[in-house]
Amino acid sequence: MFVSFLRPNNLSQKMLRVIFSIYLCVTCLITSMQFLSEYLKTQDSISSELRQLEDTVRGPIATSLWQYNQTQLNVLIDGLVKMPIIEGVDVSDKYGQTMISKRSYTPDSVPLSIFDTKSELNWQLHEEQVFLGTLVLYSSSEVVLDRVLFGFALIAFTAFIKLTVLFCLFIWAFDRYMARPIKELMSQVEEVQLSQNISKRITLSNVENNELSQLQQHMNNMLCAIEEDKQQLLEDEQAKRNWLEEAVAKRTAELQILNEKLQNLARTDSLTGVLNRGSFFETAQHLLILCQRQKSSGSFVLMDLDYFKTINDSYGHFIGDKVLIHFTQTIQTFLRKSDLVGRLGGEEFAIFLNSTGLDDAFLLADKIRKAIAKSVLQVDGKTLTYTVSLGIVTAGPQDNSVDELFKRADVKLYGAKDKGRDRVEK
């Protein structure tokens, strides 16, 4: 229960955690205010007791000072220090010099906070007040805490009981009115989905008029609509099937022509007109085998337009398509009829150069790179320039797979990208 509360994985548990967390924060705030209020109230009470005690002992202490009875003064001070609410006593003479200063605590155990009351010591002589000195009585936070300890414990225990009870009530209420109905609804929806029986309807055990019952009604209405649409689709499909059966004989010749066109389209990229990925790799594999038989070199050039996504994002896909067409038209001016070019996907293209070594392939690739870098494309009143990065590998005697050449060329290509783009790596 507590693990699911701390790490909720459904909506009801998340709502429970949010509500209970808010309540916990409010409870902690109120309890802290109660603690502070009780502490301040008790401190005021102790301060009042100090003043009353001060009024009681002020006369005897003044008498001892007037009579210079140091023994009696010490006894009075010792008695005061031993009282539960007093943490210390200071007696000063009329010049402000400390005569007696005693504390009930040691220097190593000074209380967190100390408060005091201060009064003057006077002696009446011939109807005149003679100032003898001052008396200061000290008390501390420890005295206050000793008095409010039971009250603090009672407040904390009460808050804990309320939190525990309300937590259990929250869990019960959410489970009863939200978690269980939602689980039941999800279970029935999953059952309908798995059975693929759209004639089945959702029926919750809790029929109270609330949002879940309304959701149940809406879902049942949706299932009814789906069932009606499915029946209509079946009828339409049957009518179309009958029409297609009648038209098959008439369209056979046309389909044969279209199949031939589709076979051609299946081999080429519809946008640029060069070979698509599958046809390029298939044909390049045959050329590679031919090169191995003839013991001649074959080079694989992998090309990728730099920042092509930025062009699409800035100018739109229409202009991006124009850039791809321009690129294929430009590189074809440098290729022989025996060379193979294809679009591998997106802005990535490849060339297989038959009977071409690494150095010659590098020269050709660099010509392509320079031509692309110098070219300026005008589309819809916009002027565009772009660059291309290229990676080149040459097939050795042990290379029997175009896929391996592609992987190695891809490493070279990304090396060109990492070194700043608009460059050829071999």
Buried (B, 14 or more C-beta within 10 A) or exposed (E): EEEEBEEBEBEBBEBBBEBBEEBBEEBEEEBEEBBEEBBEEBBEEBBEBBEEBBEEBBEBBBBBBBEEBEEBBEEBBEEBBEBEBBBBBBBBBBEEEEBBEBBBBEEEEEBEEBBBBEBEBBBEEEEEEEEBBBBBBBBBBBBBBEBBEEBBEEBEEEBEEEBEEBBEEBBEBBBEBBBBBBEBBEEBBEEBEEEEEBEBEBEBEBEEEEEBBEBBEEBBEEBEEEBEEEEEEEEEEEEEEEEEEEEEEEEEEEEEEEEEEEEEEEBBBEEBEBBBBEBBBEBBBEBBBEBBEEEEBBBBBBBBBBEBEEBBEEBBEEBBBBBBBBBBEBBBEBBEEEBBBBBBEEBBBBBBBBBBEBEBBBEBBBBBBEBBEEBEBEBEEEEBEBBBBBBBBBBEEEBEEBEBBBEBBBEBBBBBBEEEBBBBBB
